[in-house]
Amino acid sequence: MRKTGSAIYIFFILPNATVSGITSPTECNFTLDSQAAGSFIHVPDLNTDIQYNALVFSHSNLSNVDHNLTISTAGVDHQVFVNFDYAIYTTFVLCT
């Protein structure tokens, strides 16, 4: 995802209640501008509720220039479920 902005917020949909034969753990890595920027892990619990609008990554105080964010499961050695919901990015506009 390449966007111009000063902050980025990434949201996922997270499942719970592990069911036999269905992959439901979520695990991924975030790379921002070619630099490791964090990771996220969600281990399902016994709650059957699905979590919507779950903030899984945020980064603010960025320069207001083009940025590249990659969400990856590279290096994860087991099956995972990644359900990207939406992203919010902010821009800074200077009015004179």
ROKOL-168007 format. One record per atom (N, C-alpha, C): atom name; x, y, z. Coordinates in steps of 0.02 Angstrom, whole numbers. Each point is the difference from the previous one (the first is absolute). Layout:
BEGIN
<pt><a>CA</a><u>X</u><v>Y</v><w>Z</w></pt>
...
//
This chain:
BEGIN
<pt><a>N</a><u>43</u><v>-58</v><w>0</w></pt>
<pt><a>CA</a><u>-43</u><v>58</v><w>0</w></pt>
<pt><a>C</a><u>45</u><v>61</v><w>0</w></pt>
<pt><a>N</a><u>-5</u><v>42</v><w>-50</w></pt>
<pt><a>CA</a><u>40</u><v>61</v><w>-3</w></pt>
<pt><a>C</a><u>-47</u><v>60</v><w>7</w></pt>
<pt><a>N</a><u>12</u><v>41</v><w>51</w></pt>
<pt><a>CA</a><u>-41</u><v>59</v><w>12</w></pt>
<pt><a>C</a><u>43</u><v>57</v><w>25</w></pt>
<pt><a>N</a><u>-24</u><v>61</v><w>-12</w></pt>
<pt><a>CA</a><u>31</u><v>59</v><w>28</w></pt>
<pt><a>C</a><u>-37</u><v>18</v><w>63</w></pt>
<pt><a>N</a><u>37</u><v>11</v><w>54</w></pt>
<pt><a>CA</a><u>-34</u><v>18</v><w>62</w></pt>
<pt><a>C</a><u>48</u><v>4</v><w>58</w></pt>
<pt><a>N</a><u>-27</u><v>22</v><w>57</w></pt>
<pt><a>CA</a><u>41</u><v>9</v><w>60</w></pt>
<pt><a>C</a><u>-16</u><v>-51</v><w>54</w></pt>
<pt><a>N</a><u>-51</u><v>-41</v><w>-11</w></pt>
<pt><a>CA</a><u>-16</u><v>-54</v><w>48</w></pt>
<pt><a>C</a><u>-39</u><v>-54</v><w>-37</w></pt>
<pt><a>N</a><u>5</u><v>-62</v><w>25</w></pt>
<pt><a>CA</a><u>-35</u><v>-57</v><w>-30</w></pt>
<pt><a>C</a><u>-28</u><v>-44</v><w>55</w></pt>
<pt><a>N</a><u>-61</u><v>-24</v><w>-10</w></pt>
<pt><a>CA</a><u>-34</u><v>-43</v><w>48</w></pt>
<pt><a>C</a><u>-28</u><v>-59</v><w>-40</w></pt>
<pt><a>N</a><u>15</u><v>-62</v><w>21</w></pt>
<pt><a>CA</a><u>-22</u><v>-60</v><w>-36</w></pt>
<pt><a>C</a><u>-47</u><v>-39</v><w>45</w></pt>
<pt><a>N</a><u>-57</u><v>-21</v><w>-28</w></pt>
<pt><a>CA</a><u>-51</u><v>-36</v><w>37</w></pt>
<pt><a>C</a><u>-13</u><v>-68</v><w>-33</w></pt>
<pt><a>N</a><u>-9</u><v>-51</v><w>42</w></pt>
<pt><a>CA</a><u>-15</u><v>-67</v><w>-23</w></pt>
<pt><a>C</a><u>-67</u><v>-22</v><w>30</w></pt>
<pt><a>N</a><u>-27</u><v>-55</v><w>-27</w></pt>
<pt><a>CA</a><u>-55</u><v>-37</v><w>31</w></pt>
<pt><a>C</a><u>32</u><v>-62</v><w>30</w></pt>
<pt><a>N</a><u>-12</u><v>-12</v><w>64</w></pt>
<pt><a>CA</a><u>32</u><v>-55</v><w>36</w></pt>
<pt><a>C</a><u>-51</u><v>-51</v><w>22</w></pt>
<pt><a>N</a><u>10</u><v>-63</v><w>-20</w></pt>
<pt><a>CA</a><u>-46</u><v>-54</v><w>22</w></pt>
<pt><a>C</a><u>20</u><v>-26</v><w>69</w></pt>
<pt><a>N</a><u>-47</u><v>-33</v><w>31</w></pt>
<pt><a>CA</a><u>12</u><v>-34</v><w>64</w></pt>
<pt><a>C</a><u>-29</u><v>-70</v><w>-4</w></pt>
<pt><a>N</a><u>-3</u><v>-34</v><w>56</w></pt>
<pt><a>CA</a><u>-29</u><v>-67</v><w>5</w></pt>
<pt><a>C</a><u>30</u><v>-47</v><w>-52</w></pt>
<pt><a>N</a><u>59</u><v>-25</v><w>15</w></pt>
<pt><a>CA</a><u>33</u><v>-48</v><w>-45</w></pt>
<pt><a>C</a><u>-46</u><v>-59</v><w>-15</w></pt>
<pt><a>N</a><u>-6</u><v>-15</v><w>-65</w></pt>
<pt><a>CA</a><u>-41</u><v>-56</v><w>-23</w></pt>
<pt><a>C</a><u>47</u><v>-49</v><w>-35</w></pt>
<pt><a>N</a><u>-8</u><v>-63</v><w>15</w></pt>
<pt><a>CA</a><u>43</u><v>-52</v><w>-30</w></pt>
<pt><a>C</a><u>0</u><v>5</v><w>-76</w></pt>
<pt><a>N</a><u>60</u><v>1</v><w>-29</w></pt>
<pt><a>CA</a><u>7</u><v>2</v><w>-72</w></pt>
<pt><a>C</a><u>-3</u><v>68</v><w>-31</w></pt>
<pt><a>N</a><u>-12</u><v>52</v><w>40</w></pt>
<pt><a>CA</a><u>-3</u><v>68</v><w>-27</w></pt>
<pt><a>C</a><u>56</u><v>42</v><w>32</w></pt>
<pt><a>N</a><u>39</u><v>32</v><w>-43</w></pt>
<pt><a>CA</a><u>55</u><v>42</v><w>25</w></pt>
<pt><a>C</a><u>-29</u><v>66</v><w>24</w></pt>
<pt><a>N</a><u>14</u><v>18</v><w>63</w></pt>
<pt><a>CA</a><u>-26</u><v>64</v><w>25</w></pt>
<pt><a>C</a><u>51</u><v>43</v><w>36</w></pt>
<pt><a>N</a><u>61</u><v>-24</v><w>18</w></pt>
<pt><a>CA</a><u>48</u><v>47</v><w>29</w></pt>
<pt><a>C</a><u>22</u><v>52</v><w>-53</w></pt>
<pt><a>N</a><u>12</u><v>61</v><w>23</w></pt>
<pt><a>CA</a><u>23</u><v>53</v><w>-44</w></pt>
<pt><a>C</a><u>72</u><v>18</v><w>20</w></pt>
<pt><a>N</a><u>44</u><v>3</v><w>-49</w></pt>
<pt><a>CA</a><u>69</u><v>19</v><w>14</w></pt>
<pt><a>C</a><u>29</u><v>31</v><w>-63</w></pt>
<pt><a>N</a><u>31</u><v>59</v><w>6</w></pt>
<pt><a>CA</a><u>30</u><v>32</v><w>-58</w></pt>
<pt><a>C</a><u>53</u><v>50</v><w>22</w></pt>
<pt><a>N</a><u>38</u><v>22</v><w>-48</w></pt>
<pt><a>CA</a><u>53</u><v>49</v><w>10</w></pt>
<pt><a>C</a><u>-14</u><v>62</v><w>-42</w></pt>
<pt><a>N</a><u>21</u><v>58</v><w>25</w></pt>
<pt><a>CA</a><u>-9</u><v>63</v><w>-35</w></pt>
<pt><a>C</a><u>68</u><v>29</v><w>-17</w></pt>
<pt><a>N</a><u>7</u><v>21</v><w>-62</w></pt>
<pt><a>CA</a><u>61</u><v>34</v><w>-23</w></pt>
<pt><a>C</a><u>-21</u><v>68</v><w>-27</w></pt>
<pt><a>N</a><u>30</u><v>52</v><w>27</w></pt>
<pt><a>CA</a><u>-16</u><v>69</v><w>-21</w></pt>
<pt><a>C</a><u>62</u><v>31</v><w>-30</w></pt>
<pt><a>N</a><u>-4</u><v>19</v><w>-63</w></pt>
<pt><a>CA</a><u>56</u><v>31</v><w>-35</w></pt>
<pt><a>C</a><u>63</u><v>-43</v><w>4</w></pt>
<pt><a>N</a><u>-9</u><v>-64</v><w>-13</w></pt>
<pt><a>CA</a><u>55</u><v>-50</v><w>-2</w></pt>
<pt><a>C</a><u>32</u><v>-14</v><w>67</w></pt>
<pt><a>N</a><u>-31</u><v>21</v><w>55</w></pt>
<pt><a>CA</a><u>25</u><v>-13</v><w>67</w></pt>
<pt><a>C</a><u>-52</u><v>-39</v><w>40</w></pt>
<pt><a>N</a><u>23</u><v>-51</v><w>37</w></pt>
<pt><a>CA</a><u>-46</u><v>-37</v><w>43</w></pt>
<pt><a>C</a><u>-33</u><v>50</v><w>48</w></pt>
<pt><a>N</a><u>-67</u><v>-4</v><w>4</w></pt>
<pt><a>CA</a><u>-37</u><v>50</v><w>39</w></pt>
<pt><a>C</a><u>-43</u><v>-32</v><w>55</w></pt>
<pt><a>N</a><u>-1</u><v>-66</v><w>3</w></pt>
<pt><a>CA</a><u>-38</u><v>-33</v><w>52</w></pt>
<pt><a>C</a><u>-32</u><v>-64</v><w>-24</w></pt>
<pt><a>N</a><u>-34</u><v>-33</v><w>46</w></pt>
<pt><a>CA</a><u>-35</u><v>-62</v><w>-16</w></pt>
<pt><a>C</a><u>-64</u><v>-1</v><w>40</w></pt>
<pt><a>N</a><u>-43</u><v>-47</v><w>-18</w></pt>
<pt><a>CA</a><u>-64</u><v>-7</v><w>35</w></pt>
<pt><a>C</a><u>-16</u><v>-74</v><w>6</w></pt>
<pt><a>N</a><u>-24</u><v>-21</v><w>59</w></pt>
<pt><a>CA</a><u>-22</u><v>-69</v><w>12</w></pt>
<pt><a>C</a><u>-66</u><v>2</v><w>37</w></pt>
<pt><a>N</a><u>-48</u><v>-38</v><w>-25</w></pt>
<pt><a>CA</a><u>-64</u><v>-10</v><w>36</w></pt>
<pt><a>C</a><u>-12</u><v>-74</v><w>5</w></pt>
<pt><a>N</a><u>-3</u><v>-25</v><w>61</w></pt>
<pt><a>CA</a><u>-16</u><v>-70</v><w>13</w></pt>
<pt><a>C</a><u>-74</u><v>-4</v><w>19</w></pt>
<pt><a>N</a><u>-40</u><v>-36</v><w>-38</w></pt>
<pt><a>CA</a><u>-72</u><v>-4</v><w>15</w></pt>
<pt><a>C</a><u>-11</u><v>-26</v><w>70</w></pt>
<pt><a>N</a><u>-54</u><v>24</v><w>31</w></pt>
<pt><a>CA</a><u>-19</u><v>-25</v><w>66</w></pt>
<pt><a>C</a><u>-67</u><v>-37</v><w>-6</w></pt>
<pt><a>N</a><u>-30</u><v>-17</v><w>55</w></pt>
<pt><a>CA</a><u>-63</u><v>-37</v><w>0</w></pt>
<pt><a>C</a><u>-61</u><v>43</v><w>-15</w></pt>
<pt><a>N</a><u>10</u><v>66</v><w>-1</w></pt>
<pt><a>CA</a><u>-53</u><v>46</v><w>-17</w></pt>
<pt><a>C</a><u>-19</u><v>-11</v><w>-74</w></pt>
<pt><a>N</a><u>-63</u><v>-2</v><w>-15</w></pt>
<pt><a>CA</a><u>-21</u><v>-12</v><w>-70</w></pt>
<pt><a>C</a><u>-8</u><v>65</v><w>-39</w></pt>
<pt><a>N</a><u>9</u><v>57</v><w>32</w></pt>
<pt><a>CA</a><u>-8</u><v>64</v><w>-34</w></pt>
<pt><a>C</a><u>57</u><v>13</v><w>-48</w></pt>
<pt><a>N</a><u>-17</u><v>28</v><w>-57</w></pt>
<pt><a>CA</a><u>50</u><v>23</v><w>-48</w></pt>
<pt><a>C</a><u>15</u><v>72</v><w>17</w></pt>
<pt><a>N</a><u>64</u><v>18</v><w>1</w></pt>
<pt><a>CA</a><u>20</u><v>68</v><w>14</w></pt>
<pt><a>C</a><u>6</u><v>39</v><w>-65</w></pt>
<pt><a>N</a><u>-43</u><v>49</v><w>-9</w></pt>
<pt><a>CA</a><u>3</u><v>44</v><w>-58</w></pt>
<pt><a>C</a><u>37</u><v>64</v><w>20</w></pt>
<pt><a>N</a><u>26</u><v>35</v><w>-49</w></pt>
<pt><a>CA</a><u>34</u><v>65</v><w>13</w></pt>
<pt><a>C</a><u>57</u><v>-7</v><w>50</w></pt>
<pt><a>N</a><u>36</u><v>-55</v><w>-3</w></pt>
<pt><a>CA</a><u>55</u><v>-12</v><w>48</w></pt>
<pt><a>C</a><u>63</u><v>35</v><w>-25</w></pt>
<pt><a>N</a><u>23</u><v>49</v><w>37</w></pt>
<pt><a>CA</a><u>61</u><v>36</v><w>-18</w></pt>
<pt><a>C</a><u>59</u><v>-46</v><w>12</w></pt>
<pt><a>N</a><u>38</u><v>-16</v><w>-53</w></pt>
<pt><a>CA</a><u>55</u><v>-47</v><w>6</w></pt>
<pt><a>C</a><u>68</u><v>33</v><w>-12</w></pt>
<pt><a>N</a><u>-1</u><v>60</v><w>-29</w></pt>
<pt><a>CA</a><u>63</u><v>35</v><w>-13</w></pt>
<pt><a>C</a><u>-15</u><v>75</v><w>-6</w></pt>
<pt><a>N</a><u>43</u><v>40</v><w>28</w></pt>
<pt><a>CA</a><u>-4</u><v>73</v><w>-10</w></pt>
<pt><a>C</a><u>69</u><v>30</v><w>4</w></pt>
<pt><a>N</a><u>9</u><v>53</v><w>-37</w></pt>
<pt><a>CA</a><u>63</u><v>36</v><w>1</w></pt>
<pt><a>C</a><u>-15</u><v>72</v><w>-16</w></pt>
<pt><a>N</a><u>21</u><v>45</v><w>44</w></pt>
<pt><a>CA</a><u>-13</u><v>71</v><w>-11</w></pt>
<pt><a>C</a><u>67</u><v>37</v><w>-2</w></pt>
<pt><a>N</a><u>-3</u><v>65</v><w>-6</w></pt>
<pt><a>CA</a><u>58</u><v>43</v><w>-4</w></pt>
<pt><a>C</a><u>44</u><v>-16</v><w>-61</w></pt>
<pt><a>N</a><u>-32</u><v>-21</v><w>-54</w></pt>
<pt><a>CA</a><u>36</u><v>-13</v><w>-62</w></pt>
<pt><a>C</a><u>8</u><v>65</v><w>-39</w></pt>
<pt><a>N</a><u>51</u><v>4</v><w>-41</w></pt>
<pt><a>CA</a><u>6</u><v>56</v><w>-45</w></pt>
<pt><a>C</a><u>-57</u><v>-3</v><w>-49</w></pt>
<pt><a>N</a><u>-26</u><v>56</v><w>-22</w></pt>
<pt><a>CA</a><u>-57</u><v>2</v><w>-45</w></pt>
<pt><a>C</a><u>24</u><v>-10</v><w>-73</w></pt>
<pt><a>N</a><u>25</u><v>-60</v><w>-12</w></pt>
<pt><a>CA</a><u>25</u><v>-19</v><w>-66</w></pt>
<pt><a>C</a><u>-28</u><v>-70</v><w>-17</w></pt>
<pt><a>N</a><u>17</u><v>-26</v><w>-59</w></pt>
<pt><a>CA</a><u>-21</u><v>-68</v><w>-18</w></pt>
<pt><a>C</a><u>31</u><v>-51</v><w>48</w></pt>
<pt><a>N</a><u>-41</u><v>-48</v><w>22</w></pt>
<pt><a>CA</a><u>22</u><v>-54</v><w>43</w></pt>
<pt><a>C</a><u>-24</u><v>-66</v><w>-29</w></pt>
<pt><a>N</a><u>36</u><v>-53</v><w>13</w></pt>
<pt><a>CA</a><u>-18</u><v>-67</v><w>-23</w></pt>
<pt><a>C</a><u>-7</u><v>-46</v><w>61</w></pt>
<pt><a>N</a><u>-60</u><v>-29</v><w>9</w></pt>
<pt><a>CA</a><u>-12</u><v>-46</v><w>55</w></pt>
<pt><a>C</a><u>-15</u><v>-69</v><w>-29</w></pt>
<pt><a>N</a><u>36</u><v>-51</v><w>25</w></pt>
<pt><a>CA</a><u>-11</u><v>-69</v><w>-20</w></pt>
<pt><a>C</a><u>-23</u><v>-40</v><w>59</w></pt>
<pt><a>N</a><u>-53</u><v>-39</v><w>-10</w></pt>
<pt><a>CA</a><u>-25</u><v>-47</v><w>50</w></pt>
<pt><a>C</a><u>18</u><v>-69</v><w>-26</w></pt>
<pt><a>N</a><u>37</u><v>-39</v><w>40</w></pt>
<pt><a>CA</a><u>27</u><v>-63</v><w>-25</w></pt>
<pt><a>C</a><u>-5</u><v>-55</v><w>52</w></pt>
<pt><a>N</a><u>-5</u><v>-62</v><w>-25</w></pt>
<pt><a>CA</a><u>4</u><v>-58</v><w>44</w></pt>
<pt><a>C</a><u>65</u><v>-38</v><w>-12</w></pt>
<pt><a>N</a><u>47</u><v>31</v><w>-36</w></pt>
<pt><a>CA</a><u>65</u><v>-31</v><w>-13</w></pt>
<pt><a>C</a><u>34</u><v>-16</v><w>66</w></pt>
<pt><a>N</a><u>27</u><v>-60</v><w>5</w></pt>
<pt><a>CA</a><u>35</u><v>-22</v><w>60</w></pt>
<pt><a>C</a><u>-45</u><v>-33</v><w>51</w></pt>
<pt><a>N</a><u>-66</u><v>3</v><w>-10</w></pt>
<pt><a>CA</a><u>-46</u><v>-35</v><w>45</w></pt>
<pt><a>C</a><u>-2</u><v>-73</v><w>-22</w></pt>
<pt><a>N</a><u>15</u><v>-45</v><w>46</w></pt>
<pt><a>CA</a><u>8</u><v>-71</v><w>-18</w></pt>
<pt><a>C</a><u>-62</u><v>-43</v><w>12</w></pt>
<pt><a>N</a><u>-58</u><v>31</v><w>4</w></pt>
<pt><a>CA</a><u>-63</u><v>-36</v><w>9</w></pt>
<pt><a>C</a><u>-56</u><v>37</v><w>-36</w></pt>
<pt><a>N</a><u>-57</u><v>-32</v><w>-9</w></pt>
<pt><a>CA</a><u>-56</u><v>31</v><w>-34</w></pt>
<pt><a>C</a><u>-30</u><v>55</v><w>43</w></pt>
<pt><a>N</a><u>-15</u><v>57</v><w>-32</w></pt>
<pt><a>CA</a><u>-32</u><v>55</v><w>36</w></pt>
<pt><a>C</a><u>-55</u><v>29</v><w>-44</w></pt>
<pt><a>N</a><u>-44</u><v>37</v><w>32</w></pt>
<pt><a>CA</a><u>-57</u><v>33</v><w>-32</w></pt>
<pt><a>C</a><u>12</u><v>75</v><w>6</w></pt>
<pt><a>N</a><u>6</u><v>36</v><w>-56</w></pt>
<pt><a>CA</a><u>9</u><v>72</v><w>1</w></pt>
<pt><a>C</a><u>-58</u><v>31</v><w>-39</w></pt>
<pt><a>N</a><u>-41</u><v>40</v><w>33</w></pt>
<pt><a>CA</a><u>-58</u><v>30</v><w>-31</w></pt>
<pt><a>C</a><u>5</u><v>76</v><w>7</w></pt>
<pt><a>N</a><u>31</u><v>32</v><w>-50</w></pt>
<pt><a>CA</a><u>6</u><v>73</v><w>-2</w></pt>
<pt><a>C</a><u>-70</u><v>29</v><w>-5</w></pt>
<pt><a>N</a><u>-15</u><v>48</v><w>43</w></pt>
<pt><a>CA</a><u>-65</u><v>33</v><w>-1</w></pt>
<pt><a>C</a><u>6</u><v>68</v><w>-36</w></pt>
<pt><a>N</a><u>38</u><v>45</v><w>29</w></pt>
<pt><a>CA</a><u>9</u><v>65</v><w>-33</w></pt>
<pt><a>C</a><u>60</u><v>37</v><w>30</w></pt>
<pt><a>N</a><u>19</u><v>54</v><w>-34</w></pt>
<pt><a>CA</a><u>56</u><v>42</v><w>23</w></pt>
<pt><a>C</a><u>-23</u><v>72</v><w>2</w></pt>
<pt><a>N</a><u>27</u><v>37</v><w>47</w></pt>
<pt><a>CA</a><u>-11</u><v>72</v><w>3</w></pt>
<pt><a>C</a><u>69</u><v>32</v><w>-4</w></pt>
<pt><a>N</a><u>8</u><v>48</v><w>-43</w></pt>
<pt><a>CA</a><u>62</u><v>38</v><w>-1</w></pt>
<pt><a>C</a><u>-17</u><v>73</v><w>2</w></pt>
<pt><a>N</a><u>42</u><v>38</v><w>34</w></pt>
<pt><a>CA</a><u>-12</u><v>72</v><w>7</w></pt>
<pt><a>C</a><u>53</u><v>38</v><w>-38</w></pt>
<pt><a>N</a><u>-18</u><v>58</v><w>-22</w></pt>
<pt><a>CA</a><u>47</u><v>44</v><w>-34</w></pt>
<pt><a>C</a><u>0</u><v>68</v><w>34</w></pt>
<pt><a>N</a><u>53</u><v>34</v><w>-8</w></pt>
<pt><a>CA</a><u>9</u><v>66</v><w>30</w></pt>
<pt><a>C</a><u>-2</u><v>51</v><w>-56</w></pt>
<pt><a>N</a><u>-45</u><v>48</v><w>5</w></pt>
<pt><a>CA</a><u>-6</u><v>51</v><w>-51</w></pt>
<pt><a>C</a><u>14</u><v>67</v><w>33</w></pt>
<pt><a>N</a><u>49</u><v>36</v><w>-25</w></pt>
<pt><a>CA</a><u>17</u><v>66</v><w>27</w></pt>
<pt><a>C</a><u>-36</u><v>53</v><w>-41</w></pt>
<pt><a>N</a><u>-42</u><v>38</v><w>33</w></pt>
<pt><a>CA</a><u>-35</u><v>55</v><w>-34</w></pt>
<pt><a>C</a><u>32</u><v>65</v><w>21</w></pt>
<pt><a>N</a><u>13</u><v>42</v><w>-48</w></pt>
<pt><a>CA</a><u>31</u><v>65</v><w>16</w></pt>
<pt><a>C</a><u>-44</u><v>56</v><w>-22</w></pt>
//
